[in-house]
């Protein structure tokens, strides 16, 4: 096991740094948008544009992986993302919504590398360690869950005194987080690793060419991520609207992201042993439970529990389905991992774009009811394929 971890140590380190930066940015972005634009329907647009950057970043990563290596693709993509953080810092200095959008797009490119890292870790690991390696890469985002929102809350007042905005701290953290992630891949990768070699391109497929299992896996991954993003993004607005502070926003997002990542290594081992189907169903059941708890959304304790469970349910389904997609991609020598992540980003973009409209018109409670419906739909789809883990 030590040898396997040594193979992916530089990847784990990059996830720790990049997640700290990205989650810090996510914590404050809708509030930053509310600060620099007077149109409430546009508050979700920076995150949506960031997801668009992640779509482009995924394609850039794919091309650089084939032309150079997976390690170079990761490091370059992270470093590009750090530039986005700087642009967002400047956007708050001059109150520019356009620059906030552009910075979010570039930062999103860096985030695409953080998500692809889980597949890269699975790629280099031995057969019996693949789901565990993938889950470890996800688990290292715990560092971001703890440090990202907490650093925002801890230093927001200081940055408010220095720069006139308590939100700007999130983008400073994002800049340094992405930069350190890129440097980690460059400096700490093993020279003899296959990740440093030019790789044979995978077979590329169109959506219409995917079989039933591939389409099902992609659909579950997209919907699971979509509903999590929609409720998570609305939470800072809801917390602010019930009269609470940005410190509470940071605390709740920290609980949520801990739920997303904390149990990942355990889940990886269980998925390696028992397969994906069971844990995808459990994840959807936890999603339903989280939405039920979150219906009591004026109570801070219930909000913390609900958001933690939202992250936990997402984690179960995400690890299970990502592992299935990784195995499917490797065994069929196709780029389903690229295709599915691109569609996840498209779903996230739709969630962010619609946030202003949905939050203003159906409210936080309405979004929770939508989450309940999606959870039930996911269970129905998973059960349609009894052999989900036997493609």
Secondary structure, DSSP 8 states (H G I E B T S, - for coil): -HHHHHHHHHHHHHHHHHHHHHHHHHHHHHHHHHHH-S-GGGTTHHHHHHHHHHHHHHHHHHHHHHHT-HHHHHHHHHHHHHHHHHHHHHHHHTT-HHHHHHHHHHHHHHHHHHHHHHHHHHHHS-GGGHHHHHHHHHHTTHHHHHHHHHHHHHHHHHHHHHHS-SSHHHHHHHHHHHHHHHHHHHHHS-TT-GGGS-----B---GGG--HHHHHHHHHHHHHHHHHHHHHHHHHHHHHHTT--HHHHHHHHHHHHHHHHTTHHHHHHHHHHH-HHHHHHHHHHHHHHHHHHHTSTTSHHHHHHHHHHHHHHHHHHHHHHHHHHHHHHHHHTB-HHHHHHHHHHHHHHHHHHTHHHHHHHHHHHHHHHHHHHHHHHHHHHHHH-TTTT--
